[in-house]
Amino acid sequence: MKKHYIYIARCNDDTLYTGYTTDLKRREEEHNEGGGARYTRSRRPVKIVYSETFKTRSLATKREYEIKQLKREVKEGLIKLR
C-alpha cells in the first residue's frame, strides 16, 4: 500500500515550506538539488522537519491545504511536538 505524506521543510532562510509527496527522502533530495518547488530553489538547503502520513492522496492534500492556512507560530508548534 502506497503511503502519502505531507511535510514541512525549513529552508536555509528559516522560512517554512509545506508540501505533499509519496517519498520524504526523495523529495528532500529533489528540493536540495534545485528541483521541485520554485519557492525552495533559492532557499537551499532545506530540511524536512515535520511530516504526517495518510492512506490516500486526497486525505493528504486536504491536510496540506489546512497546514498552509496556519500561522507560522502554529506550524512551529507542530514541529516542536514532533
Residue pairs with C-beta under 8 A, 6 or more apart in sequence:
1 55
2 22
3 22
3 53
3 54
3 55
4 20
4 21
4 22
4 53
4 54
4 55
4 56
4 57
4 59
4 60
5 20
5 21
5 22
5 23
5 24
5 51
5 52
5 53
5 54
5 60
6 18
6 19
6 20
6 51
6 52
6 54
6 60
6 61
6 63
6 64
6 67
7 18
7 19
7 20
7 21
7 24
7 27
7 48
7 50
7 51
7 52
8 16
8 17
8 18
8 48
8 49
8 50
8 51
8 67
8 75
8 78
8 79
9 16
9 17
9 18
9 19
9 28
9 31
9 40
9 46
9 47
9 48
9 49
10 16
10 46
10 47
10 49
10 79
11 17
11 40
11 43
11 44
11 46
12 43
12 44
12 45
12 46
13 43
15 43
16 72
16 75
16 76
17 31
17 37
17 39
17 40
17 43
17 46
18 64
18 67
18 68
18 75
19 27
19 36
19 37
19 64
20 57
20 60
20 61
20 64
21 27
24 48
24 51
27 36
27 48
28 46
28 47
28 48
30 36
31 37
31 40
31 44
31 46
32 44
32 45
32 46
34 41
34 44
40 46
49 79
49 82
50 75
50 78
50 79
50 82
52 60
52 63
54 60
54 63
67 75
67 78
70 78
